[in-house]
Amino acid sequence: MSDQYYLSMHAQQSPGSTACVLAESGEQTSYATLEATTNQIAHLFRNLGLGVGDGIVVMVQNHTRFYQLFWAAHRAGLYFTPISWHSKADEAKYIIENSGAKAFVAAARFAEVAQAANQSLPNDLICLSILGAIEGFDDLEHEMQGCEERPIADETAGRELLYTSGTTGRPKGVKFPLSGQPIAETAPDDLSYSAEGYGPGATVLAPGPLYHASPLMASRAMHRFGGRVLIVDKFDAEAILRYIETYKVTHLICVPTHFVRMLNLPDSVRKKYDVSSVKLIMHTGAPCPIETKHEMIEWFGPIIVEYYGGTERIGGAIIRSEEWLKRPGSIGRSVAGTAYVVDESDWSVLPAGETGVLYFDAGETFSYHDDEEKTQKMHSPQGWRTLGDIGRMDEDGYIYLSDRKSNMIISGGVNIYPQEAENRLVSHPKVADAAVFGIPNEAFGEEVKAVVQPLPGVEAGAGLEAELIAYCKQTLAGFKCPRSIDFSDELPRMDNGKLYKQALKQRYQ
């Protein structure tokens, strides 16, 4: 990758062009300012003794400062680990210790958690505050004063060290080796974004939290190609439409939960805003119900692209609206090597139409940090790797996912994939969200249970329960349908759109 895909080039050629803008306030940061600030912070990291291969952990909200830290770490050859804003002190402490980070940068908004975590961390951990003061932390903005605005002498490419969602047990860090190359020569995967129109004149809005891979990678690519990143503090369905109109957003990065919430807006609100500037909507992170995607295509047009992949960068698949409309429910064909559907009982490759575990023979080399056992568990005897998804392929190589292997319900010896029932339930006009999972049953081992979040104003109770079970049975075999349904004001979803089913299942153990 040449220098034209890097901050320095854009700062030189178009110093006044906007790199970041805070949607709520309209505050803009130019490429010249982003270049200067990231260089200063990179110098600060060196002054603090951080060398190539060391790591930093950051707990910072969606903000321009997040990108300054991100790019500074990458210029200094550091591993950059963002952690969830919702983390408790013990969770933050675990990731800091597990990653081996030498520095912890926290925003003042999270002072209470940051201070509590720091109390039981090594005394030599470098602790810096940003966007305000935290007692016991040095102020980053004060410390970087006087640091040079030109690149550090030994600039080399860093990497993200992202932690998986941790829906079952402790999260694991996904660690890739450093390339040892100049930063302008890295991240060739960003080239795919160039083909999607990223660059000067384009604006990307990724309303998810930047500690998740998808919004982080999409905005990283926009900076490499000289476009504008629109930053929102949190997702609000109507506000997103307003920002699209105000800032002429061209690229939108979503998860299916964002789609559902936008579609749940009254028609009068949806029609109120001009969204014609949007040229591409990419969704990832979790399965999208067929009905939901149909409605989004009807609203925005055939500009919706689905990308399947994981933080681990194992394989990948992509499908555009035109293809999807011919094959509803497909996630597309493999775009990285060959995909296989495998029967894990004997490791045989299954023919078209049969369901098994999805494996890929391509992807980057990585490991789960300090967990060799988990790293090996994702390999087949053939050397292929899996993200743990269950699905099938048609004769043309289009992939259809059923569910995650870890979510499978075994009832009376029958394998049940709850995603089918979830997709059916959320298509009901009285349902805002739904979770389906297995609970203990003495006779069958497990039975199918659902927890549903009704739309505002909908009365929950036995009548709605019977209506929803009957609705499922209209299109699904009876054994796939929930035997009972409970109701909740809100379901525990992560910011990447994934249901935290473990929290629900624990209620029924």
RARAJO-V188895 format. One record per backbone hydrogen bond with DSSP energy under -1.0 kcal/mol. NH is the residue of the N-H (numbers start at 1). CO is the residue of the C=O. E is the energy in kcal/mol with one decimal. If there is no record, write none. Layout:
<<NH | CO | E> <NH | CO | E>>
This chain:
<<5 | 2 | -1.9> <6 | 3 | -1.4> <10 | 6 | -1.4> <11 | 7 | -2.8> <12 | 8 | -1.8> <13 | 9 | -2.7> <14 | 10 | -2.7> <17 | 14 | -1.7> <19 | 29 | -2.9> <20 | 29 | -1.8> <21 | 229 | -1.9> <22 | 27 | -2.6> <23 | 231 | -2.9> <26 | 22 | -3.2> <29 | 20 | -2.7> <31 | 17 | -2.2> <32 | 15 | -2.0> <34 | 30 | -2.5> <35 | 31 | -2.5> <36 | 32 | -2.2> <37 | 33 | -2.8> <38 | 34 | -2.2> <39 | 35 | -1.8> <40 | 36 | -2.1> <41 | 37 | -2.4> <42 | 38 | -2.1> <43 | 39 | -2.4> <44 | 40 | -2.2> <45 | 41 | -2.6> <46 | 42 | -2.0> <47 | 43 | -2.7> <48 | 44 | -1.9> <49 | 46 | -1.9> <50 | 45 | -2.6> <53 | 77 | -3.0> <54 | 51 | -2.3> <56 | 79 | -2.7> <57 | 103 | -2.4> <58 | 81 | -2.3> <59 | 105 | -2.7> <66 | 63 | -1.0> <67 | 63 | -1.1> <68 | 64 | -1.8> <69 | 65 | -2.2> <70 | 66 | -2.5> <71 | 67 | -2.8> <72 | 68 | -1.9> <73 | 69 | -2.5> <74 | 70 | -1.9> <75 | 71 | -2.1> <76 | 72 | -1.4> <78 | 73 | -2.7> <79 | 54 | -2.8> <80 | 159 | -2.5> <81 | 56 | -2.5> <83 | 58 | -2.3> <87 | 84 | -1.3> <92 | 88 | -2.5> <93 | 89 | -2.7> <94 | 90 | -2.2> <95 | 91 | -1.9> <96 | 92 | -2.4> <97 | 93 | -2.6> <98 | 94 | -3.3> <99 | 95 | -2.6> <101 | 96 | -1.2> <102 | 55 | -2.6> <103 | 55 | -1.0> <104 | 126 | -3.1> <105 | 57 | -2.8> <106 | 128 | -2.3> <107 | 59 | -2.5> <108 | 130 | -1.8> <110 | 107 | -2.0> <111 | 108 | -1.9> <114 | 110 | -2.6> <115 | 111 | -2.9> <116 | 112 | -2.0> <117 | 113 | -2.6> <118 | 114 | -2.2> <119 | 115 | -1.3> <120 | 117 | -1.1> <121 | 118 | -1.5> <125 | 122 | -1.6> <126 | 102 | -2.4> <128 | 104 | -2.6> <129 | 138 | -3.0> <130 | 106 | -1.7> <137 | 134 | -2.3> <138 | 127 | -2.3> <140 | 129 | -2.7> <143 | 139 | -2.4> <144 | 140 | -2.2> <147 | 144 | -2.2> <155 | 152 | -1.2> <156 | 75 | -1.5> <157 | 181 | -2.7> <159 | 78 | -1.4> <161 | 80 | -2.4> <164 | 172 | -2.6> <174 | 162 | -3.3> <175 | 367 | -2.8> <185 | 182 | -2.0> <186 | 183 | -1.5> <190 | 187 | -1.9> <191 | 188 | -1.9> <192 | 189 | -1.3> <193 | 190 | -1.2> <194 | 190 | -1.0> <195 | 191 | -1.2> <196 | 193 | -1.1> <197 | 194 | -1.6> <198 | 193 | -1.7> <202 | 199 | -2.4> <204 | 228 | -2.5> <205 | 251 | -2.8> <212 | 209 | -1.7> <216 | 212 | -1.5> <217 | 213 | -3.2> <218 | 214 | -2.2> <219 | 215 | -1.9> <220 | 216 | -2.2> <221 | 217 | -2.2> <222 | 218 | -1.7> <223 | 219 | -1.9> <224 | 220 | -2.0> <225 | 221 | -1.7> <227 | 222 | -2.4> <228 | 202 | -2.7> <229 | 19 | -2.2> <230 | 204 | -2.7> <231 | 21 | -2.9> <240 | 236 | -2.4> <241 | 237 | -1.4> <242 | 238 | -2.2> <243 | 239 | -2.7> <244 | 240 | -2.3> <245 | 241 | -1.9> <246 | 242 | -2.8> <247 | 243 | -2.9> <249 | 244 | -1.2> <250 | 203 | -2.0> <251 | 203 | -2.5> <252 | 280 | -2.3> <253 | 205 | -2.3> <254 | 282 | -2.9> <258 | 255 | -1.5> <259 | 255 | -1.2> <260 | 256 | -2.4> <261 | 257 | -2.1> <262 | 258 | -2.2> <263 | 259 | -2.8> <264 | 260 | -1.5> <265 | 262 | -1.2> <270 | 266 | -2.2> <271 | 267 | -2.5> <278 | 275 | -1.5> <279 | 250 | -2.7> <280 | 250 | -1.7> <281 | 303 | -2.3> <282 | 252 | -2.6> <283 | 305 | -2.4> <284 | 254 | -1.7> <293 | 289 | -2.1> <294 | 290 | -2.3> <295 | 291 | -2.0> <296 | 292 | -1.9> <297 | 293 | -2.4> <298 | 294 | -2.3> <299 | 295 | -1.7> <300 | 296 | -3.0> <301 | 297 | -2.0> <303 | 301 | -2.3> <305 | 281 | -3.1> <306 | 319 | -2.7> <307 | 283 | -2.3> <308 | 317 | -3.2> <313 | 310 | -2.0> <315 | 362 | -1.6> <317 | 308 | -1.9> <318 | 333 | -1.3> <319 | 306 | -2.0> <324 | 320 | -2.9> <325 | 321 | -2.7> <327 | 323 | -1.2> <330 | 327 | -2.1> <331 | 399 | -2.7> <333 | 318 | -1.0> <335 | 316 | -2.4> <340 | 359 | -2.8> <342 | 357 | -2.8> <343 | 348 | -2.7> <346 | 343 | -1.1> <347 | 343 | -2.2> <350 | 341 | -3.3> <353 | 393 | -2.7> <354 | 351 | -1.8> <356 | 391 | -2.6> <357 | 342 | -2.6> <358 | 389 | -2.9> <359 | 340 | -3.0> <360 | 385 | -2.6> <361 | 338 | -1.7> <364 | 313 | -1.3> <367 | 175 | -1.9> <369 | 173 | -3.0> <371 | 368 | -2.3> <375 | 371 | -1.8> <376 | 372 | -2.5> <377 | 373 | -1.7> <379 | 376 | -1.9> <380 | 384 | -2.5> <383 | 380 | -2.0> <385 | 360 | -2.6> <386 | 378 | -1.7> <390 | 403 | -3.5> <391 | 356 | -2.8> <392 | 400 | -2.3> <394 | 398 | -2.1> <397 | 394 | -1.9> <399 | 332 | -2.8> <400 | 392 | -2.9> <402 | 390 | -3.8> <403 | 390 | -1.3> <405 | 388 | -3.6> <407 | 404 | -1.4> <408 | 405 | -1.0> <409 | 416 | -2.9> <411 | 414 | -2.3> <412 | 444 | -2.8> <414 | 411 | -1.6> <416 | 409 | -3.1> <420 | 417 | -1.4> <422 | 418 | -2.3> <423 | 419 | -2.7> <424 | 420 | -1.8> <425 | 421 | -2.7> <426 | 422 | -2.4> <428 | 425 | -1.8> <431 | 428 | -2.0> <432 | 453 | -3.0> <433 | 453 | -1.5> <435 | 451 | -2.2> <437 | 449 | -2.4> <439 | 447 | -2.1> <441 | 445 | -1.5> <445 | 441 | -2.3> <446 | 444 | -1.3> <447 | 439 | -2.1> <449 | 437 | -2.9> <450 | 484 | -1.7> <451 | 435 | -2.5> <452 | 486 | -2.6> <453 | 433 | -3.0> <455 | 430 | -2.3> <458 | 455 | -2.2> <465 | 461 | -2.3> <466 | 462 | -2.4> <467 | 463 | -1.9> <468 | 464 | -2.5> <469 | 465 | -2.2> <470 | 466 | -2.2> <471 | 467 | -1.8> <472 | 468 | -2.1> <473 | 469 | -1.9> <475 | 472 | -1.3> <476 | 472 | -2.0> <480 | 477 | -1.7> <481 | 478 | -1.2> <483 | 448 | -2.5> <486 | 450 | -2.4> <488 | 452 | -2.2> <493 | 491 | -1.5> <494 | 498 | -3.3> <497 | 494 | -1.9> <500 | 492 | -3.3> <501 | 499 | -1.5> <505 | 501 | -3.1> <506 | 502 | -1.9> <507 | 504 | -1.3> <508 | 505 | -1.8>>
